[in-house]
Amino acid sequence: MNSASNQRDRRQVTGNIRDFLLAADELPSPRGAALQLIELARDPDVRIDAVVRVIRSDPALSGFVLRAASAARFGRTERSLDLQQAVIRLGMNIVRAHAVALSLVTNRPKVTSKRFNYNAFWTSSLLNAAVMEALARHRGDLPAAEAFTLGLLSEIGTLAFATGAPATYDLTLEQAARGAEPVETVEIATFGFDRHELSAVLLADWGLPTSLADVVYWQCDPEGGGFEPDSRSYRLACGLQLATKLADTCLAAQPDPDSVATIYLRAAILDLTPEETRKLAMDALAELPMWTDLVRLPKPTITALPSSWVD
C-alpha cells in the first residue's frame, strides 16, 4: 500500500476485494484440520481437548504448533511442552492461524501466475515470520506468537492474486518489472486494491482478530493507519514493514539500497541500531532452515547476507 492509500475509501476497497473473491478462478483455502479448527473456534464453549484432538490428527500441524510454542520462543530454560500446553500458551487465534498457514503451504494450487514462485513465496513468508519473532524477542514488549503469525500470513494476498486471477496478475507483475512504480501501486491500478489490503480481508475471514488484520492492512504505511505512536499496533506495523523488506533483501540476488534504507529507517523507529538489526536478521536466518524443513520446502539459498548491506 502506498502513501496515497489512506485517501481511498476503505469500504470501496473492501467492496472491490469482495467482488474479486467472488469472481476468482481459485483461492487459497484452508483444508482438513485447519478447516475443523476454524469451525471449532466459532464455539465460545469449545473444550481444549477437542482442539488438541484435531491437531493430533495432523502430524505436521502437531509439529508446527509445538515448535511455535517451544522454549526457543518463550525462554530457553523451559521444558518441552505437550500439545495441550502449547495450545494454552499460544491461544486459539494463533493456533488456528498456524493451521491455516500450514494447510496453505502443503496444498499447492493447481494454477498460479507463471511469474509467481510458490516455494520462494513461502520461504520468504517463513523468514518474515522468523524476523518478526526475533524482533519481538529482542524488544520484549511485543507478543511473540502474534508477531510470528503476522509475519507468516501478511503477504497471503499475493498468493490470492496468483491463484485468483493468474493471467491478469502475470500482466501486473510484468508491468511492475518494466516500470519504476512499486508493485502495490500497479496492483491498485489493476484491481482497485493491493496485496496487503487483500491479505487483511482474507485473514479477517479466517478468524484473525480485526486488530491484527488492521496491522496487515497498513503494513506499507504504518503512519497512515491512524495508530497511536506508542501503540502495539503501530509497533507491529513498523516491525512488519521492516521484516518484509529484510526477508526480501536476504533472499534477493543482491541487496536493494532502497529496501535497505527502509529497513534501517523502521529499525530506528523501533530503537534498533544497525548492528542490532543485522544481528536480528542473522538470528532469523539461523531459524529459517528448521522451518523450511518442517514444511518440506527446498533448502533456501541466502545470497545477500546482512553483513554485506550498506548503512
Buried (B, 14 or more C-beta within 10 A) or exposed (E): BBEEBBEBEEEEBBEBBEEBBEEBBBEBBBEBBBBBBBEBBEEEEBEEEEBBBBBEEBEBBBBBBBBBBBEBBBEEEBEEBEBEBBBBBBBBBBBBBBBBBBBBBBEEBEEBBEBBEBEBBBBBBBBBBBBBBBBBBBBEEBBBBBBBBBBBBBBBBBBBBBBBBBEBBBBBBEBBEEEEEBBBBBBBEBBBBBBBBBBBBBBBEBBBEEEBBBBBBBBBBBBBBEBEEEEBBBBBBBBBBBBBBBBBBBBBEEBBEEBBBBBBBBBBBBEBEBEBBBBBBBBBBEBBBEBBEBBEBEEBEBEBBBEEBEE
